[in-house]
Amino acid sequence: MNAIIVLLIVVYAIIGGLSTLYLFLSMPAVIIWKIYRKFKYHISLMN
């Protein structure tokens, strides 16, 4: 029983870590992409 609980904790920690890593990497990518479009196509940053 204890091993199953530890396994669940490890699985949920990996899932949480991966989603956090995705958000951590995607936010700067979106900001850089919006700045690129602003200068190349003169599109507003809010679109």
Buried (B, 14 or more C-beta within 10 A) or exposed (E): EEEEEEEEEEEEEEEEEEEEEEEEEEEEEEEEEBEEBEEEEEEEEEE
